[in-house]
């Protein structure tokens, strides 16, 4: 782990989503005691509160994008906050918000890595590849586009947020848990050569082998960023998301995934996104998410090492 100084940054917006409610995600994670539980692991945790941004006008798409100006405003605020924390030696944890916010956070991480001469690995834990474009999207919701935008496929106002276009190449991504890809997206991810470990592969070879492959090739100069979309998890354990897709990792598979991330010692920044308390039952999804994040930061059943 790059830093024991963690900072929590709430981003209360559902600006890129197709359902209302992800804006309440940061508070649900706080109610599930994310700060207290990470502090108990011996980490220094500072909650920076919530970023500010425009209200969600809930309008139809214009030229293939919904709420583009507002999405840019929120992601610019995210980029600034995450970049600032990394520059100050902190390990930022973005409490989302919907997954369009990954554009701001990962562009900030990529900028930091370029300046520090570090290599970047992004572990994208998600049911979806999020590689839509204005032409391919069925909805215009930007939460289905962050990976494409980060790789330079999208409007200049989004692809250029980090000051460098593209912010990253598809080669930095390892996508795990994928089980829902739009028709147009299938062609795009194939052409871009995104490394995708879908649920079929997890079924066939197991989470352990998949994670070994996804984490392979990292060294002490690698900054590991995890973008954890809560819909990565099977809805039976995580109903509180706007876009549930059956057949995701179960609790034990998810725990193994997180523990193997912790074992690398390379985790240096984290997004937690798409938690939607409006669809949840007694905050159980937030509690499961926090439980898994604890494992990502080294909580284990036994003393290991």
N, C-alpha and C positions, 0 to 999 in steps of 0.2 A: 504494500500500500504506500502510495507516494507521500501521504501526509496523514498525521493523526488529528489534524485540525479540520474538522468538517464544518461546512456551512450549509444551512438549509435555506433555499430560495423558493418561496411560494409564487406560483404563476397562475392566478385564479381566472382562467378564461377557457371557454369552449369555442373560441373563435373559428377554429378549423374543423370542428366536428359536425356530424349530422344529427346529433341529439344534444339537447341541453343537459347540463349537470356536471360535466367534467370540471367546471369552474369551482365546484365545491370540493374537489379532490384534495387540495393542500390542507384544508381544515380537517377533513376526515383522517388524513395521515397524522396530523397533530393530535387529534382525539385518540387515535390508536397509539399515542405516546412514542412516536418515532425518535424524538430528541432524547427522551429519558432512557429508552432502551439502548440506543447507541452509546450514550454516556456511560451506562453500566458496563459496556465492553471496554472501558478505559480510554474512550476517545473524547477529545474536546469538541463539543458541539455548540455552534452559535446559530440561532435561528434569526435570519436577517429579515423576517417578515415577508410581506408580499410585494411583488412588483406591481406597478400601476400601468394601465393601458386602456384603450378605448372599449366602450360598451359593445356588446355583440348585437348588431342591428337585425340579425336573422333575416337576411335577404336572399333571393335566388342568385345563381351564378351570373357573372358578367364575363364574357369571353372565356368561359371554362373555369373561372375561379370564383369561389364565394369569399367575400369580405377581404379582398386582396390587400387593400390599404391598411386595414386593421390587423391583418396577419403580419404584415411587414412591421407595423409599430410594436406589436408584442414581441416579435422575434428580435427586433433591434434592441429592445430593453433586456431581453434574455441574454443576448450576445454580450452586451456591455457588462452585465452583472457576473456572468460566468467567467468571462475573460479577466475581469478585475480580481476575482477570488483566486484564480489560477496564478496570476501574476504575483499575488501576495502569499503564495505557498499553501493555499487552502485546497481542500478536496470538496468541490461544490456538488451538492445534491439538489437537483431541480425537482420540486414538488409540483407536478402538473395537475391540471391543465391537460389539453389534448396533445396528440403527438406531432402536430405541426410545429410545436415549440422545439422539437429536435433540430430544426434548421438553425435556430439561434444558438442552442447549446453546443452542437457539434461543430458549427463554424467557429465558435470561440475556442473550443478545444483544439481544432485543427490549426488555428492561428497561433495559439500558444506553442503547439508542437513544432511548427515551422520556426518560430523564434528561438526555441530552446534546442533545436536540432534533434528532436525526438521522433521516433516513428509512432504511428497511431494505429491502434486496432479498435474497431467499434463492434461490440457484440450487440446485435439487434434482436432482443427477445420479444417476439411478436407473433400473432396469428397471421399478420398481413405483411407483404413485402414493402408496402408504402412507396411504390415506384410509379405512381400514376403521373400523367401529364394532362394538360388541358385537353388534348386531343383524345386521350385514352379514358379519362375519368367518366364514370357514369353519373357522378353527383356534383363535381366541382368542389368537394370538400378538401381543403388543403391538408387535413390530417392523413390523407391517403397519398401524399406527394413528397414528404420530407426527404426521403432517400434520393429520389430523382432530382430534387432541387439542389441537394448537397453535391450531387455528381454533375451539376451544370445543366440539367434538363428542366427548364422552367423560365419564368419571367426574370429579367435582370434584377428587379428590385428584391427578389428572394435569393437568386443564385449568387448575388454579389454582396450579401450582408456582411461577410467576414472580410471584405476588401480584396479577396482573391477568388476568381471564378475559374474552374469549379473549386469549392472549398476543399473537397477530397476527391479521390478516385474511387470507383467501385471496389477496388482491391482491398480497401481498408475494412470493408464490412464482412461480418460473418452473421448470417441471419439464422436464428434457431427457433423452431416451433411453428414454422409457416404451414398454414393449411387453408388459406383463402387468398386467391390471387385472381384479380379481374382479367378478363380475356385479353384486353389490350396490353395489360401489364406483363403477361407471360412472355410475350415477344420482347418487350423492353428489357426485362431482367436477364433474359437469355443473351440478347445482343450486348448488354453491358457486362456480362460474365460475373454477376453477383454470386458470391458463394452462399448457397442456400441449403440449410439442413432442415428439410421439411419433416412433418410428423411421420411420414412413411419411413424415412431413414431412421428416425428415433425408434420407431416400432421394430425395424429390421435389425439394427445393430446396437440399440440401447443408448441411453443418455450419456453414459460414461464415454463411449467411443466417439459419439458426436462432439462432446465437449473437448475431448482430447484433440480432435481435428480442428475445432473452431479456435482453440487456444494455441495451436501448434505454431512454432516459428517466432514466438515472442522472446525478447531478451530483456536485460536490465534497462535498456534504453527505450522500451516500449511503454507508451501511455495507453492504458486500457480504459476505454470509456464504455460503460454499459447503458444502453437505452432500453429500459424495462417497461414495456407496455403491458399493463395488467391483464389485457386480453390474451397474452401469451398462455396464461393458465387455463385449465379446463373450467368452463362455467360452473361445474358442480362444486368447485371450491372457491370460485371467484365470480359470483353472479353480477357484481357491481361494476359493469362496463357497458358502454352503449352498443358495442359491436361484438356480441358473444358469438363464438364459433365452437361448436362441439368438437370433442376429440383432441383436446390440448393436453399438455403434460399434467400428470396428477401431482399430488402433494410431494410424494417421495422423489419423483423425477425432478421436480422443481428444486427441492432441497439439495439434491446432488449437484444440479447445475450451479446453484449459488455457492455451495461449498468448494466446488472446483475453481470457481472464480476467485474465492478467498485464497485458495492454495497458491495461486500464481503470485500473490503479493504485488500485483501490478495495477490493481484497481486505482484509478486516479480521478474519476469523475463519474457521475451517475444521473440519469433521468428516471423518474418514476412518473408515468403518464397514463392517461385514459381511465383513471379511477373515477367512477361515477356513482356517488352515494345515492342518487335518485333511483338507481336500479338495485341497490344493495339491500341486504337483510341485516339489520342491527350492526352495521359497520364491519361485517365479517370479512369482506374483501380487503378493506384497509388493514385489518388485523393480520390477515394472511400475508399481505404485501410487506408489512413491517417485519413480520416474523422471518420472511425470506431475505429481506434486506439485512437483518441481523446476521444471518448465515453468510451473506456476501461479505460482511465485515468481520468474519472469523468466529462467530459463535458456533460451538460444536458440542456434540453430546459428551465426548470424552476429551481428555487432554491429549492433544496430538503433537507430534513434532519431536 
